[in-house]
Structures are given as structure tokens and as C-alpha cells.
Amino acid sequence: MTRYSPDRLHEEVAYVAYHFHWPYLDIMQLDHHERQRWVAEIARINERLNEQGGVRR
């Protein structure tokens, strides 16, 4: 089993908290794969917004 980097964990938690305004404890209760899935979804949302010129609807 490989150890998950504490720096990477903090980065993921900050990313989700910043974009979705979820509390720290809620994010920490997600398992690794679910948290990574939310990070990927946020990235896709940001990419779509950037392609549209940053316009939110």
C-alpha cells in the first residue's frame, strides 16, 4: 500500500472547499477515490467556464 502525500491531501481538501464551500470535516470523510472524483469534476467545471470566457450562468 502506498502512502498518500499529506501535501496532496491538503491540496485536494482546499480545492474542494474553495469551489464548493464544503466544510473541512465533510471533505475529510470522503474516501480517497470519491474525493479525487470531486476534484476531477471541479476541474471539468472550471475548464468549461474558461472555454466560455468565465461566464457563469
N, CA, C and O atoms as a Tripos MOL2 file, in Angstrom:
@<TRIPOS>MOLECULE
protein
  228   227    57     0     0
PROTEIN
NO_CHARGES

@<TRIPOS>ATOM
      1 N           0.8390   -1.1720    0.0000 N.3       1 MET1
      2 CA          0.0000    0.0000    0.0000 C.3       1 MET1
      3 C           0.8900    1.2430    0.0000 C.2       1 MET1
      4 O           1.8110    1.3450    0.8110 O.2       1 MET1
      5 N           0.6270    2.1720   -0.8870 N.am      2 THR2
      6 CA          1.3920    3.4070   -0.9340 C.3       2 THR2
      7 C           0.7450    4.4530   -0.0360 C.2       2 THR2
      8 O          -0.4740    4.5210    0.1190 O.2       2 THR2
      9 N           1.6030    5.2440    0.5330 N.am      3 ARG3
     10 CA          1.1330    6.2990    1.4290 C.3       3 ARG3
     11 C           0.7130    7.5040    0.6080 C.2       3 ARG3
     12 O           1.3830    7.8830   -0.3520 O.2       3 ARG3
     13 N          -0.4080    8.1040    0.9990 N.am      4 TYR4
     14 CA         -0.9430    9.2750    0.3270 C.3       4 TYR4
     15 C          -0.2550   10.5030    0.8810 C.2       4 TYR4
     16 O          -0.2180   10.6870    2.0970 O.2       4 TYR4
     17 N           0.2850   11.3400    0.0310 N.am      5 SER5
     18 CA          1.0330   12.5250    0.4380 C.3       5 SER5
     19 C           0.1580   13.5090    1.2140 C.2       5 SER5
     20 O          -0.8980   13.9070    0.7220 O.2       5 SER5
     21 N           0.5790   13.9090    2.4210 N.am      6 PRO6
     22 CA         -0.1920   14.9100    3.1820 C.3       6 PRO6
     23 C          -0.3440   16.2300    2.4140 C.2       6 PRO6
     24 O          -1.3760   16.8930    2.5210 O.2       6 PRO6
     25 N           0.6790   16.6090    1.6420 N.am      7 ASP7
     26 CA          0.5790   17.8350    0.8540 C.3       7 ASP7
     27 C          -0.5130   17.7070   -0.2110 C.2       7 ASP7
     28 O          -1.2710   18.6490   -0.4430 O.2       7 ASP7
     29 N          -0.5880   16.5600   -0.8450 N.am      8 ARG8
     30 CA         -1.6160   16.3280   -1.8610 C.3       8 ARG8
     31 C          -3.0080   16.3130   -1.2320 C.2       8 ARG8
     32 O          -3.9540   16.8500   -1.8070 O.2       8 ARG8
     33 N          -3.1340   15.7070   -0.0690 N.am      9 LEU9
     34 CA         -4.4030   15.6770    0.6430 C.3       9 LEU9
     35 C          -4.8690   17.0940    0.9660 C.2       9 LEU9
     36 O          -6.0290   17.4320    0.7310 O.2       9 LEU9
     37 N          -3.9890   17.9110    1.4950 N.am     10 HIS10
     38 CA         -4.3480   19.2980    1.8150 C.3      10 HIS10
     39 C          -4.7500   20.0730    0.5570 C.2      10 HIS10
     40 O          -5.6780   20.8810    0.5850 O.2      10 HIS10
     41 N          -4.0530   19.8210   -0.5270 N.am     11 GLU11
     42 CA         -4.3740   20.4830   -1.7960 C.3      11 GLU11
     43 C          -5.7800   20.1040   -2.2610 C.2      11 GLU11
     44 O          -6.5500   20.9720   -2.6730 O.2      11 GLU11
     45 N          -6.1150   18.8320   -2.2000 N.am     12 GLU12
     46 CA         -7.4470   18.3810   -2.6050 C.3      12 GLU12
     47 C          -8.5330   18.9640   -1.7090 C.2      12 GLU12
     48 O          -9.5660   19.4220   -2.1970 O.2      12 GLU12
     49 N          -8.3010   18.9460   -0.4040 N.am     13 VAL13
     50 CA         -9.2890   19.4860    0.5390 C.3      13 VAL13
     51 C          -9.5000   20.9780    0.2800 C.2      13 VAL13
     52 O         -10.6380   21.4470    0.2430 O.2      13 VAL13
     53 N          -8.4260   21.7130    0.1030 N.am     14 ALA14
     54 CA         -8.5330   23.1500   -0.1570 C.3      14 ALA14
     55 C          -9.2780   23.4190   -1.4610 C.2      14 ALA14
     56 O         -10.0920   24.3390   -1.5340 O.2      14 ALA14
     57 N          -9.0050   22.6300   -2.4780 N.am     15 TYR15
     58 CA         -9.6220   22.7950   -3.7930 C.3      15 TYR15
     59 C         -11.1340   22.6030   -3.7130 C.2      15 TYR15
     60 O         -11.8980   23.4240   -4.2210 O.2      15 TYR15
     61 N         -11.5650   21.5120   -3.0720 N.am     16 VAL16
     62 CA        -12.9930   21.2360   -2.9480 C.3      16 VAL16
     63 C         -13.6590   22.2790   -2.0460 C.2      16 VAL16
     64 O         -14.7360   22.7800   -2.3700 O.2      16 VAL16
     65 N         -13.0350   22.6000   -0.9390 N.am     17 ALA17
     66 CA        -13.6040   23.5790   -0.0100 C.3      17 ALA17
     67 C         -13.7520   24.9440   -0.6810 C.2      17 ALA17
     68 O         -14.7680   25.6160   -0.5020 O.2      17 ALA17
     69 N         -12.7630   25.3470   -1.4390 N.am     18 TYR18
     70 CA        -12.7960   26.6470   -2.1150 C.3      18 TYR18
     71 C         -13.9210   26.7190   -3.1390 C.2      18 TYR18
     72 O         -14.6520   27.7080   -3.1900 O.2      18 TYR18
     73 N         -14.0610   25.6960   -3.9410 N.am     19 HIS19
     74 CA        -15.0270   25.7340   -5.0400 C.3      19 HIS19
     75 C         -16.4560   25.3910   -4.6180 C.2      19 HIS19
     76 O         -17.4070   25.9720   -5.1420 O.2      19 HIS19
     77 N         -16.6180   24.4680   -3.6890 N.am     20 PHE20
     78 CA        -17.9620   24.0290   -3.3000 C.3      20 PHE20
     79 C         -18.3660   24.5330   -1.9210 C.2      20 PHE20
     80 O         -19.5180   24.3750   -1.5170 O.2      20 PHE20
     81 N         -17.4410   25.1320   -1.2030 N.am     21 HIS21
     82 CA        -17.7170   25.6810    0.1360 C.3      21 HIS21
     83 C         -18.1720   24.5990    1.1170 C.2      21 HIS21
     84 O         -18.9940   24.8430    2.0000 O.2      21 HIS21
     85 N         -17.6220   23.4100    0.9410 N.am     22 TRP22
     86 CA        -17.9340   22.3210    1.8520 C.3      22 TRP22
     87 C         -17.0330   22.4300    3.0780 C.2      22 TRP22
     88 O         -15.8800   22.8410    2.9500 O.2      22 TRP22
     89 N         -17.5250   22.0740    4.2530 N.am     23 PRO23
     90 CA        -16.7010   22.1020    5.4650 C.3      23 PRO23
     91 C         -15.5810   21.0530    5.4120 C.2      23 PRO23
     92 O         -15.7100   20.0040    4.7810 O.2      23 PRO23
     93 N         -14.5080   21.3710    6.0800 N.am     24 TYR24
     94 CA        -13.3230   20.5010    6.1460 C.3      24 TYR24
     95 C         -13.6820   19.0710    6.5470 C.2      24 TYR24
     96 O         -13.2830   18.1160    5.8810 O.2      24 TYR24
     97 N         -14.4270   18.9300    7.6250 N.am     25 LEU25
     98 CA        -14.7420   17.5810    8.1120 C.3      25 LEU25
     99 C         -15.5570   16.7790    7.1030 C.2      25 LEU25
    100 O         -15.3650   15.5690    6.9810 O.2      25 LEU25
    101 N         -16.4560   17.4260    6.3840 N.am     26 ASP26
    102 CA        -17.2250   16.7180    5.3610 C.3      26 ASP26
    103 C         -16.3150   16.2070    4.2540 C.2      26 ASP26
    104 O         -16.4840   15.0870    3.7720 O.2      26 ASP26
    105 N         -15.3640   17.0170    3.8570 N.am     27 ILE27
    106 CA        -14.4360   16.6130    2.7960 C.3      27 ILE27
    107 C         -13.5230   15.4850    3.2850 C.2      27 ILE27
    108 O         -13.2370   14.5440    2.5450 O.2      27 ILE27
    109 N         -13.0750   15.5890    4.5260 N.am     28 MET28
    110 CA        -12.1840   14.5590    5.0650 C.3      28 MET28
    111 C         -12.8940   13.2230    5.2480 C.2      28 MET28
    112 O         -12.2350   12.1850    5.2970 O.2      28 MET28
    113 N         -14.2060   13.2230    5.3480 N.am     29 GLN29
    114 CA        -14.9430   11.9730    5.4960 C.3      29 GLN29
    115 C         -15.0930   11.2290    4.1630 C.2      29 GLN29
    116 O         -15.4550   10.0530    4.1480 O.2      29 GLN29
    117 N         -14.8190   11.9050    3.0590 N.am     30 LEU30
    118 CA        -14.8580   11.2400    1.7610 C.3      30 LEU30
    119 C         -13.6740   10.2910    1.6540 C.2      30 LEU30
    120 O         -12.5800   10.6010    2.1250 O.2      30 LEU30
    121 N         -13.8920    9.1410    1.0390 N.am     31 ASP31
    122 CA        -12.7340    8.2860    0.8280 C.3      31 ASP31
    123 C         -11.8840    8.8650   -0.3120 C.2      31 ASP31
    124 O         -12.3210    9.7420   -1.0570 O.2      31 ASP31
    125 N         -10.7020    8.3630   -0.4150 N.am     32 HIS32
    126 CA         -9.7120    8.8920   -1.3620 C.3      32 HIS32
    127 C         -10.2600    8.9860   -2.7830 C.2      32 HIS32
    128 O         -10.1260   10.0200   -3.4360 O.2      32 HIS32
    129 N         -10.8680    7.9190   -3.2560 N.am     33 HIS33
    130 CA        -11.3470    7.8870   -4.6380 C.3      33 HIS33
    131 C         -12.5150    8.8410   -4.8640 C.2      33 HIS33
    132 O         -12.5990    9.4760   -5.9150 O.2      33 HIS33
    133 N         -13.4040    8.9490   -3.9000 N.am     34 GLU34
    134 CA        -14.5260    9.8690   -4.0500 C.3      34 GLU34
    135 C         -14.0390   11.3220   -4.0450 C.2      34 GLU34
    136 O         -14.5220   12.1460   -4.8220 O.2      34 GLU34
    137 N         -13.0870   11.6270   -3.1700 N.am     35 ARG35
    138 CA        -12.5310   12.9830   -3.1270 C.3      35 ARG35
    139 C         -11.8420   13.3180   -4.4460 C.2      35 ARG35
    140 O         -11.9970   14.4250   -4.9630 O.2      35 ARG35
    141 N         -11.0860   12.3780   -4.9900 N.am     36 GLN36
    142 CA        -10.4390   12.6150   -6.2750 C.3      36 GLN36
    143 C         -11.4620   12.7980   -7.3890 C.2      36 GLN36
    144 O         -11.2400   13.5750   -8.3170 O.2      36 GLN36
    145 N         -12.5600   12.0990   -7.3010 N.am     37 ARG37
    146 CA        -13.6060   12.2500   -8.3130 C.3      37 ARG37
    147 C         -14.2020   13.6610   -8.2620 C.2      37 ARG37
    148 O         -14.4540   14.2610   -9.3070 O.2      37 ARG37
    149 N         -14.4290   14.1950   -7.0570 N.am     38 TRP38
    150 CA        -14.9310   15.5650   -6.9280 C.3      38 TRP38
    151 C         -13.9090   16.5720   -7.4450 C.2      38 TRP38
    152 O         -14.2760   17.5520   -8.0930 O.2      38 TRP38
    153 N         -12.6440   16.3400   -7.1680 N.am     39 VAL39
    154 CA        -11.5850   17.2230   -7.6840 C.3      39 VAL39
    155 C         -11.6210   17.2340   -9.2100 C.2      39 VAL39
    156 O         -11.5250   18.2960   -9.8250 O.2      39 VAL39
    157 N         -11.7570   16.0740   -9.8150 N.am     40 ALA40
    158 CA        -11.8070   15.9850  -11.2780 C.3      40 ALA40
    159 C         -13.0440   16.6960  -11.8230 C.2      40 ALA40
    160 O         -12.9690   17.3740  -12.8480 O.2      40 ALA40
    161 N         -14.1730   16.5440  -11.1470 N.am     41 GLU41
    162 CA        -15.4020   17.2070  -11.6080 C.3      41 GLU41
    163 C         -15.2730   18.7250  -11.5210 C.2      41 GLU41
    164 O         -15.6970   19.4330  -12.4360 O.2      41 GLU41
    165 N         -14.7060   19.2240  -10.4550 N.am     42 ILE42
    166 CA        -14.4800   20.6660  -10.3260 C.3      42 ILE42
    167 C         -13.5730   21.1530  -11.4510 C.2      42 ILE42
    168 O         -13.8100   22.2120  -12.0330 O.2      42 ILE42
    169 N         -12.5400   20.3830  -11.7520 N.am     43 ALA43
    170 CA        -11.6270   20.7540  -12.8420 C.3      43 ALA43
    171 C         -12.3800   20.8380  -14.1640 C.2      43 ALA43
    172 O         -12.1560   21.7620  -14.9460 O.2      43 ALA43
    173 N         -13.2790   19.8730  -14.4240 N.am     44 ARG44
    174 CA        -14.0690   19.9080  -15.6560 C.3      44 ARG44
    175 C         -14.9840   21.1340  -15.6930 C.2      44 ARG44
    176 O         -15.1180   21.7740  -16.7370 O.2      44 ARG44
    177 N         -15.6060   21.4620  -14.5760 N.am     45 ILE45
    178 CA        -16.4580   22.6530  -14.4990 C.3      45 ILE45
    179 C         -15.6290   23.8950  -14.8130 C.2      45 ILE45
    180 O         -16.0550   24.7470  -15.5920 O.2      45 ILE45
    181 N         -14.4540   23.9980  -14.2110 N.am     46 ASN46
    182 CA        -13.5850   25.1540  -14.4470 C.3      46 ASN46
    183 C         -13.1440   25.2380  -15.9020 C.2      46 ASN46
    184 O         -13.0750   26.3290  -16.4680 O.2      46 ASN46
    185 N         -12.8460   24.1020  -16.5060 N.am     47 GLU47
    186 CA        -12.4480   24.1040  -17.9200 C.3      47 GLU47
    187 C         -13.5800   24.6050  -18.8040 C.2      47 GLU47
    188 O         -13.3570   25.4030  -19.7150 O.2      47 GLU47
    189 N         -14.7950   24.1360  -18.5350 N.am     48 ARG48
    190 CA        -15.9520   24.6050  -19.3230 C.3      48 ARG48
    191 C         -16.1600   26.1080  -19.1480 C.2      48 ARG48
    192 O         -16.4150   26.8170  -20.1210 O.2      48 ARG48
    193 N         -16.0520   26.5890  -17.9240 N.am     49 LEU49
    194 CA        -16.2150   28.0240  -17.6840 C.3      49 LEU49
    195 C         -15.1390   28.8270  -18.4020 C.2      49 LEU49
    196 O         -15.4210   29.8830  -18.9690 O.2      49 LEU49
    197 N         -13.9080   28.3300  -18.3800 N.am     50 ASN50
    198 CA        -12.8180   29.0280  -19.0670 C.3      50 ASN50
    199 C         -13.0290   29.0550  -20.5700 C.2      50 ASN50
    200 O         -12.7170   30.0490  -21.2270 O.2      50 ASN50
    201 N         -13.5570   27.9710  -21.1160 N.am     51 GLU51
    202 CA        -13.8420   27.9220  -22.5540 C.3      51 GLU51
    203 C         -14.9450   28.8990  -22.9310 C.2      51 GLU51
    204 O         -14.9810   29.3920  -24.0580 O.2      51 GLU51
    205 N         -15.8400   29.1820  -21.9990 N.am     52 GLN52
    206 CA        -16.9440   30.1110  -22.2420 C.3      52 GLN52
    207 C         -16.5720   31.5460  -21.8700 C.2      52 GLN52
    208 O         -17.4230   32.4350  -21.8680 O.2      52 GLN52
    209 N         -15.3340   31.7580  -21.5650 N.am     53 GLY53
    210 CA        -14.8880   33.0990  -21.1910 C.3      53 GLY53
    211 C         -15.1540   33.4380  -19.7370 C.2      53 GLY53
    212 O         -15.2060   34.6110  -19.3660 O.2      53 GLY53
    213 N         -15.3240   32.4150  -18.9140 N.am     54 GLY54
    214 CA        -15.5080   32.6490  -17.4860 C.3      54 GLY54
    215 C         -16.9050   33.0790  -17.1070 C.2      54 GLY54
    216 O         -17.1360   33.4900  -15.9700 O.2      54 GLY54
    217 N         -17.8430   32.9950  -18.0330 N.am     55 VAL55
    218 CA        -19.2130   33.4270  -17.7450 C.3      55 VAL55
    219 C         -19.9360   32.3170  -16.9880 C.2      55 VAL55
    220 O         -19.9970   31.1770  -17.4500 O.2      55 VAL55
    221 N         -20.4850   32.6600  -15.8120 N.am     56 ARG56
    222 CA        -21.2830   31.7010  -15.0390 C.3      56 ARG56
    223 C         -22.7390   31.9650  -15.2930 C.2      56 ARG56
    224 O         -23.1800   33.1130  -15.3460 O.2      56 ARG56
    225 N         -23.4880   30.8860  -15.4520 N.am     57 ARG57
    226 CA        -24.9430   31.0120  -15.6890 C.3      57 ARG57
    227 C         -25.6990   30.2430  -14.6590 C.2      57 ARG57
    228 O         -26.9300   30.2230  -14.6840 O.2      57 ARG57
@<TRIPOS>BOND
     1     1     2 1
     2     2     3 1
     3     3     4 2
     4     3     5 am
     5     5     6 1
     6     6     7 1
     7     7     8 2
     8     7     9 am
     9     9    10 1
    10    10    11 1
    11    11    12 2
    12    11    13 am
    13    13    14 1
    14    14    15 1
    15    15    16 2
    16    15    17 am
    17    17    18 1
    18    18    19 1
    19    19    20 2
    20    19    21 am
    21    21    22 1
    22    22    23 1
    23    23    24 2
    24    23    25 am
    25    25    26 1
    26    26    27 1
    27    27    28 2
    28    27    29 am
    29    29    30 1
    30    30    31 1
    31    31    32 2
    32    31    33 am
    33    33    34 1
    34    34    35 1
    35    35    36 2
    36    35    37 am
    37    37    38 1
    38    38    39 1
    39    39    40 2
    40    39    41 am
    41    41    42 1
    42    42    43 1
    43    43    44 2
    44    43    45 am
    45    45    46 1
    46    46    47 1
    47    47    48 2
    48    47    49 am
    49    49    50 1
    50    50    51 1
    51    51    52 2
    52    51    53 am
    53    53    54 1
    54    54    55 1
    55    55    56 2
    56    55    57 am
    57    57    58 1
    58    58    59 1
    59    59    60 2
    60    59    61 am
    61    61    62 1
    62    62    63 1
    63    63    64 2
    64    63    65 am
    65    65    66 1
    66    66    67 1
    67    67    68 2
    68    67    69 am
    69    69    70 1
    70    70    71 1
    71    71    72 2
    72    71    73 am
    73    73    74 1
    74    74    75 1
    75    75    76 2
    76    75    77 am
    77    77    78 1
    78    78    79 1
    79    79    80 2
    80    79    81 am
    81    81    82 1
    82    82    83 1
    83    83    84 2
    84    83    85 am
    85    85    86 1
    86    86    87 1
    87    87    88 2
    88    87    89 am
    89    89    90 1
    90    90    91 1
    91    91    92 2
    92    91    93 am
    93    93    94 1
    94    94    95 1
    95    95    96 2
    96    95    97 am
    97    97    98 1
    98    98    99 1
    99    99   100 2
   100    99   101 am
   101   101   102 1
   102   102   103 1
   103   103   104 2
   104   103   105 am
   105   105   106 1
   106   106   107 1
   107   107   108 2
   108   107   109 am
   109   109   110 1
   110   110   111 1
   111   111   112 2
   112   111   113 am
   113   113   114 1
   114   114   115 1
   115   115   116 2
   116   115   117 am
   117   117   118 1
   118   118   119 1
   119   119   120 2
   120   119   121 am
   121   121   122 1
   122   122   123 1
   123   123   124 2
   124   123   125 am
   125   125   126 1
   126   126   127 1
   127   127   128 2
   128   127   129 am
   129   129   130 1
   130   130   131 1
   131   131   132 2
   132   131   133 am
   133   133   134 1
   134   134   135 1
   135   135   136 2
   136   135   137 am
   137   137   138 1
   138   138   139 1
   139   139   140 2
   140   139   141 am
   141   141   142 1
   142   142   143 1
   143   143   144 2
   144   143   145 am
   145   145   146 1
   146   146   147 1
   147   147   148 2
   148   147   149 am
   149   149   150 1
   150   150   151 1
   151   151   152 2
   152   151   153 am
   153   153   154 1
   154   154   155 1
   155   155   156 2
   156   155   157 am
   157   157   158 1
   158   158   159 1
   159   159   160 2
   160   159   161 am
   161   161   162 1
   162   162   163 1
   163   163   164 2
   164   163   165 am
   165   165   166 1
   166   166   167 1
   167   167   168 2
   168   167   169 am
   169   169   170 1
   170   170   171 1
   171   171   172 2
   172   171   173 am
   173   173   174 1
   174   174   175 1
   175   175   176 2
   176   175   177 am
   177   177   178 1
   178   178   179 1
   179   179   180 2
   180   179   181 am
   181   181   182 1
   182   182   183 1
   183   183   184 2
   184   183   185 am
   185   185   186 1
   186   186   187 1
   187   187   188 2
   188   187   189 am
   189   189   190 1
   190   190   191 1
   191   191   192 2
   192   191   193 am
   193   193   194 1
   194   194   195 1
   195   195   196 2
   196   195   197 am
   197   197   198 1
   198   198   199 1
   199   199   200 2
   200   199   201 am
   201   201   202 1
   202   202   203 1
   203   203   204 2
   204   203   205 am
   205   205   206 1
   206   206   207 1
   207   207   208 2
   208   207   209 am
   209   209   210 1
   210   210   211 1
   211   211   212 2
   212   211   213 am
   213   213   214 1
   214   214   215 1
   215   215   216 2
   216   215   217 am
   217   217   218 1
   218   218   219 1
   219   219   220 2
   220   219   221 am
   221   221   222 1
   222   222   223 1
   223   223   224 2
   224   223   225 am
   225   225   226 1
   226   226   227 1
   227   227   228 2
@<TRIPOS>SUBSTRUCTURE
     1 MET1         2 RESIDUE 1 A MET
     2 THR2         6 RESIDUE 1 A THR
     3 ARG3        10 RESIDUE 1 A ARG
     4 TYR4        14 RESIDUE 1 A TYR
     5 SER5        18 RESIDUE 1 A SER
     6 PRO6        22 RESIDUE 1 A PRO
     7 ASP7        26 RESIDUE 1 A ASP
     8 ARG8        30 RESIDUE 1 A ARG
     9 LEU9        34 RESIDUE 1 A LEU
    10 HIS10       38 RESIDUE 1 A HIS
    11 GLU11       42 RESIDUE 1 A GLU
    12 GLU12       46 RESIDUE 1 A GLU
    13 VAL13       50 RESIDUE 1 A VAL
    14 ALA14       54 RESIDUE 1 A ALA
    15 TYR15       58 RESIDUE 1 A TYR
    16 VAL16       62 RESIDUE 1 A VAL
    17 ALA17       66 RESIDUE 1 A ALA
    18 TYR18       70 RESIDUE 1 A TYR
    19 HIS19       74 RESIDUE 1 A HIS
    20 PHE20       78 RESIDUE 1 A PHE
    21 HIS21       82 RESIDUE 1 A HIS
    22 TRP22       86 RESIDUE 1 A TRP
    23 PRO23       90 RESIDUE 1 A PRO
    24 TYR24       94 RESIDUE 1 A TYR
    25 LEU25       98 RESIDUE 1 A LEU
    26 ASP26      102 RESIDUE 1 A ASP
    27 ILE27      106 RESIDUE 1 A ILE
    28 MET28      110 RESIDUE 1 A MET
    29 GLN29      114 RESIDUE 1 A GLN
    30 LEU30      118 RESIDUE 1 A LEU
    31 ASP31      122 RESIDUE 1 A ASP
    32 HIS32      126 RESIDUE 1 A HIS
    33 HIS33      130 RESIDUE 1 A HIS
    34 GLU34      134 RESIDUE 1 A GLU
    35 ARG35      138 RESIDUE 1 A ARG
    36 GLN36      142 RESIDUE 1 A GLN
    37 ARG37      146 RESIDUE 1 A ARG
    38 TRP38      150 RESIDUE 1 A TRP
    39 VAL39      154 RESIDUE 1 A VAL
    40 ALA40      158 RESIDUE 1 A ALA
    41 GLU41      162 RESIDUE 1 A GLU
    42 ILE42      166 RESIDUE 1 A ILE
    43 ALA43      170 RESIDUE 1 A ALA
    44 ARG44      174 RESIDUE 1 A ARG
    45 ILE45      178 RESIDUE 1 A ILE
    46 ASN46      182 RESIDUE 1 A ASN
    47 GLU47      186 RESIDUE 1 A GLU
    48 ARG48      190 RESIDUE 1 A ARG
    49 LEU49      194 RESIDUE 1 A LEU
    50 ASN50      198 RESIDUE 1 A ASN
    51 GLU51      202 RESIDUE 1 A GLU
    52 GLN52      206 RESIDUE 1 A GLN
    53 GLY53      210 RESIDUE 1 A GLY
    54 GLY54      214 RESIDUE 1 A GLY
    55 VAL55      218 RESIDUE 1 A VAL
    56 ARG56      222 RESIDUE 1 A ARG
    57 ARG57      226 RESIDUE 1 A ARG
